Amino acid sequence: MGKLIYIATTSADGYVADERGNFEWTTPDEERHPFVNDLVRSARTFLMGRRMYDTLVVWEDPAIVTGASVVVADFHDIWRAAEKVVFSRSLQSPRSEKTRIVREFNRGAIHEMKVAASSDLTIAGPELAGQAMRAGLVDEIHLFVVPILVGSGNRALKEGIEAGLELLAERRFQDGTIYSAYSVGLET
């Protein structure tokens, strides 16, 4: 059985994007990018919402590795190898290989994915992750907190979700970003 892991990069005030949708400050640097690659490498399935898919699908293009660093080429390979499940009511067809579209959030279907998995699954996008947390499906939360305040925008952790967390790991990067990983416990 695989664990469902929510991974997000947030501002210090808890947003994945500001009110204009800007998230350029979340781009990992040369120190953080290999760490992220290693974090997602063992996951064989990526669950994501439509907006996250639209952001990440650029990794499908082989041209992205032309002249790129080894770490960029590595993430390209990780992306291409993973099964991708996109939760969207409007996406007509996938723009990447190994991708399927699911029209509605379904707790039972995601639970079955976890049970059938021989490796971990990641979930990306705060809306979808929030639904999965409310449904009790998320096993771990991994946060990269970037030293910036954006004031408002799209929150990484949605309101109304209560759970006990146990710290699994932490790391500080030279740019001031703090990584922390938590096991999600029962409701408080």
HELIX and SHEET records of a PDB file:
HELIX    1   1 GLU A   24  THR A   26  5                                   3    
HELIX    2   2 ARG A   32  ARG A   41  1                                  10    
HELIX    3   3 ARG A   50  LEU A   56  1                                   7    
HELIX    4   4 VAL A   57  GLU A   60  5                                   4    
HELIX    5   5 PRO A   62  VAL A   65  5                                   4    
HELIX    6   6 VAL A   70  ALA A   81  1                                  12    
HELIX    7   7 ARG A  107  ALA A  116  1                                  10    
HELIX    8   8 PRO A  126  ARG A  134  1                                   9    
SHEET    1   A 8 THR A  99  VAL A 102  0                                        
SHEET    2   A 8 GLU A  83  PHE A  87  1                                        
SHEET    3   A 8 THR A  45  GLY A  49  1                                        
SHEET    4   A 8 LEU A 121  ALA A 124  1                                        
SHEET    5   A 8 LEU A   4  SER A  11  1                                        
SHEET    6   A 8 GLU A 140  VAL A 146  1                                        
SHEET    7   A 8 ILE A 178  VAL A 184 -1                                        
SHEET    8   A 8 LEU A 165  ARG A 172 -1                                        
SHEET    1   B 2 TYR A  15  ASP A  18  0                                        
SHEET    2   B 2 GLY A 153  ARG A 155 -1                                        
END                                                                             
